[in-house]
Amino acid sequence: MRYLCLSCGARFREPQIMEEKHGEPHRAGERFWASPCCGEEFVPVRPCEDCGQVYPERELNYGLCAGCGEAAVERLRQYLRSAFTNQQRELLNEAFEAVALTQAEQAKVRE
């Protein structure tokens, strides 16, 4: 796995354990994981499944960056416009809304 330092933007493979002393020097300090470059916070990063650019994991949606996700949605819209009539698209829209509602109801039951 790779990581990104939130302070300086450096990328690295392994975080390091840091120790910060509070008060008495002979006592063990607080230990925490930090970036090896400057000892600050970091986040895991992964490449986008489509374009290969590296992003913080929290910015990926189903493994895709925002740009590639938007491009996929636009390709679907173009396909739907070219392959189906307005009436067929309305029917499909209602069917998918019903499926989404059913899935949401099932998720509530699981909670």
C-alpha positions as a printed Julia matrix, in Angstrom:
111×3 Matrix{Float64}:
   0.0    0.0     0.0
   1.09   3.56   -0.59
   0.45   6.63    1.51
   0.34  10.41    1.05
   1.59  12.91    3.63
  -1.13  15.51    4.23
   1.43  18.14    5.21
   4.04  18.07    2.43
   2.39  15.84   -0.22
   5.19  13.25   -0.24
   4.25   9.67   -1.16
   5.74   6.73    0.72
   5.28   2.99    1.24
   5.7    2.6     5.01
   4.6    4.97    7.78
   6.8    5.11   10.83
   6.1    5.01   14.54
   6.86   8.34   16.19
   7.07   9.11   19.88
   6.14  12.44   21.38
   7.19  13.22   24.95
   4.78  15.14   27.18
   6.32  16.54   30.33
   8.69  14.17   32.09
  11.52  13.05   29.78
  12.1    9.7    31.55
   8.51   8.54   30.94
   7.39   6.82   27.76
   5.83   9.24   25.32
   2.75   8.99   23.17
   3.35   6.68   20.19
   1.61   7.19   16.87
   1.97   6.41   13.16
   3.21   9.3    11.02
   4.71  10.05    7.64
   8.47   9.4     7.55
   9.14  12.65    5.68
   7.94  15.16    8.26
   6.17  13.2    11.0
   2.7   14.48   10.11
  -0.66  12.85    9.3
  -1.07  10.71    6.21
  -3.76   8.9     4.22
  -3.68   5.72    2.12
  -3.7    6.24   -1.66
  -4.64   4.01   -4.6
  -4.67   4.43   -8.35
  -7.96   5.06  -10.13
  -9.08   1.8   -11.77
  -9.71   3.66  -15.04
  -7.04   6.33  -15.57
  -4.35   5.08  -13.18
  -3.79   8.44  -11.45
  -3.12   8.12   -7.7
  -5.7    9.56   -5.27
  -6.41   9.32   -1.55
  -8.7    6.31   -1.07
 -11.45   8.52    0.38
 -11.65  10.38   -2.96
 -12.32   7.22   -4.97
 -15.85   5.98   -5.55
 -16.03   2.3    -6.55
 -12.32   2.57   -7.38
 -12.83   5.53   -9.76
 -11.75   9.14   -9.42
 -14.38  11.86   -9.84
 -13.45  12.56  -13.47
 -13.61   8.91  -14.55
 -16.83   8.38  -12.61
 -18.44  11.35  -14.36
 -17.2   10.08  -17.73
 -18.75   6.64  -17.06
 -22.1    8.22  -16.16
 -21.98  10.35  -19.32
 -21.23   7.28  -21.48
 -24.25   5.55  -19.94
 -26.45   8.59  -20.64
 -25.3    8.67  -24.27
 -25.95   4.95  -24.64
 -29.43   5.23  -23.12
 -30.29   8.15  -25.43
 -29.15   6.23  -28.5
 -30.52   2.78  -27.63
 -33.94   3.55  -26.09
 -36.93   5.74  -26.84
 -38.18   8.33  -24.32
 -40.94   5.96  -23.23
 -38.51   3.08  -22.75
 -36.18   5.31  -20.7
 -39.08   6.41  -18.48
 -40.06   2.77  -17.93
 -36.46   1.83  -17.08
 -36.19   4.82  -14.74
 -39.27   3.72  -12.79
 -38.01   0.13  -12.63
 -34.61   1.21  -11.28
 -36.2    3.56   -8.74
 -38.3    0.64   -7.47
 -35.19  -1.54   -7.16
 -33.34   1.24   -5.3
 -36.26   1.67   -2.87
 -36.39  -2.07   -2.23
 -32.64  -2.15   -1.52
 -32.96   0.83    0.84
 -35.78  -0.91    2.72
 -33.68  -4.08    3.02
 -30.77  -2.04    4.39
 -33.03  -0.53    7.08
 -34.16  -4.02    8.14
 -30.49  -5.09    8.52
 -29.77  -2.1    10.81
